[in-house]
Amino acid sequence: MTGRRRWSTEEILDAAAELLRTSDTESFSVRKLAATLGTDSSSFYRHFRSKTELLRAVADRILVAAMDDYHPEGDWKQRITGLALRVREAFGRQPQLAAVWGRYASSGTGSRLVMEEVLQALRASGLPDEEIPARYHRIAVLLAALIASEAGVGTMAPKEQEQGMELFRVAVLGADPARFPALAHFARDVRPLGVDRRAAFEEILAAQLAHIEAGISSS
């Protein structure tokens, strides 16, 4: 009698990524993944010690894909901006995993590639070496927060998004001017969080990079 097939690490990651396209990380389980592959969950622990480790590995492959054929272009600010937009776009295609990256980070190859490029760009900026780790950390926190937040919108079903927009309109346009005078004044111009996310992403990142540049100029 032949035993069950042993799946490779890459095959497990492929199957997990596909399963996560149609489910969120909270409902995702090793048991469901095992059922998809026709095996039992114990076989996965030869490759990954926990569900979290598995999710980190899947998320890291998003970063590897984002860095595929990447070539730095422009000055240090353009390099960081271009890289950030590539990572944003990559996670935009699988937003469930953006939340994983934002929550758990990663220690895989993709993460190291992103870290290396940001650190290289910061060195090219003229920052003293002793300031670079702290500046890197601020950029990493900013990117993870923005991308994970945007992913939360991306995972909503169309009906849920429509309901949210309607609730937003009611809450804003119906604001009591006596209690919320500023909100009532700007109500017709205030935009929901889901609108124009790329422009907001670029503007917030540009402000952070300009802050770094100002510090270099004044030193």
N, C-alpha and C positions, 0 to 999 in steps of 0.2 A: 504494500500500500504506500503510495507516494505521499510525502508531506506537503504542507501548504507552501506556496511559492514564497520565497524571501524577496521582499521589495527593497530596492536600493534607496539610499538617502534621497537622491534626485527624484526618483519616482514618487516617493512619499511627499516631497515638497511640491511636486507638480500637482498631485491629487489634492493636497491641502489648499493650494492656491485656487484651484478650480472650485472646490467646495466653498471657499470663502467668497467667491464671486456671487453666490446666491444665498449666503447666510452671514450673520454678523458674528463677531468674535465671541460674544457672550454665549450664543447658542452652539457655537462650534465646539466639538469635543473629539477627543482621540477615538472614542467608541464609534462616533459617526464616521470618522475617516476610515477606521478599520472596516466598517460595514461596506463602505464604498469600494474598498479594495478587496473585499472578500476574505479578510483575515481577522485575527483577534488583536486587541489593543496591546497585549504583552509584547508582540513582535516589534512595536514601535520603540520600546524602551531600550532596544539595542542601539538605536540611533539618537534618540533624544531622551533626556532625563525627565522632562515634564512637558505639559501642554505649552507653558510659557516659552520654553526653549524652542519648541517647534514653531510657534508663532513668530518668535524673533528671527528664526532662520528664514521663514517665508518672507517676512518684511525686508530682511537684508537683501534678498534676491531682487526686490524692487529697486533698491539702491544700486545693485550691480548693473541692472538693466539701464538705469538712468545714466550710469557712468560709461556705458558701452559706446565706443567711438567718440568719447568726449575729448575735445581739444581746447585748452584755455585760449581765450581771445580777449584782446583789449587790456585796459589797465586793471589794477587790482579790484576796483569796485565793479567793473564790468564782468570780471571773472566770477566774483561771488554772486552777482545778480544772475548771470547766465546759469550758473550751477544751481542756484536756488529755484529758478524757474523750471529747470529740468527735473529736479526732485519733486516739485509741486505737480508737474504734469504726470510724472510716473505714478505717484500715489493717487492722482485724480482718476486714473484708470482702474484702480482698485482701492477705493477709499476706506474699506474696512481695515486694511492693513496700515493706513496712516495713523489710526488711533493706536494700534499696537506699537508702532515706531515712537509715537509721542509718549506713550505710557512706559514702555520698557526699554526704549533705545535698542541698540544692537552692538555686538562686538565682532561682527563678521567682516568679510572682505569689503562688501559694499560700504559699510560704515567707515572703514579705514580709508577707502578711496575718497569719500566725501570729506572726511576730516583732513586728509593730506592736502587736498586742493584748497580748502579754506585757509589752512595754516600757511601754505605756500603763498597764497594771495596776500595774506596779512603781512608776511615777511616782505613781500614786494612793495607794500604800502610805505615802508620806512619806519614802521613802529619798532621801538626797541624790543628785543627778544623777551625781556621780562614782562612786558605788557600783553604780549600776544595770547597766552593761554586764557587770560580773563576776557579779552575781547572775543576770542573764539567762542568761549562759553556763552556770552551774551547772544551772539549770532545763532548758535545752535539752539538755545532755548527759544529764541524768537521764531526761527523757522519751524521747529517742532510744534510750537503752540499754534502758529498760523495755519500750517498744513493740516494738523489734526482737527482744528476747529472747522476748517473748510470741509474736511472729509465728513464731519458730522452732518453737514447740510447735504453733501453728496449721497449719503446713504438713505436719505428719506425717500419714501415712495412718492410719486407725483400727487396722489390724492392728499397725502400728509402735508406736502409742501403747499398745496393749494389751500388747505385748511389753515395752515400757519400764516399764510399771507393774509387771509381774510381776518383772522384774529388780530394780526398786526394792524391792519387798516382800522378795524373797529376800536382798538385800544388807543391808537394815535389820533385818528381823526375825531374820535369821540371824547377826547380828553377834556375834562372840566377846566376852563380857563381860570377859574378862581383858585383852584388847587394846583394846576400845572400850567402856569401862564407861559413859560418858555416853550413847553411842548406844544401847547395850542398855537403859539405864534409860528413855530417852524413845522407844524404837522404835515403840511402838503409837500414839504421838501425833504423831510427825514426819510431815509431809505432803509429797507429791511437789510439784515445782515447778509442775506444770500445774494444781494445784488452787487454786480461789478466787483467781484472778489479779486480778480487779477490786478486791477488797478490799485485797489486798497493794499494788496500784498506788496506790489512794487513800491508804492509810496512809503509804506511803513519800513520796508527794508532800506530804501534809499535814505530815510531819515536816520536810521541807525548807522549806516555807512558814512553819512555826512558828519555825524557826531564824532566818529572815529577820526575822520579826516581833519576836523577842526582841532582835535586834540594834538594831532601830529604837527599842524601848522603853528600852533601856539607854543610848542615845546622847543 
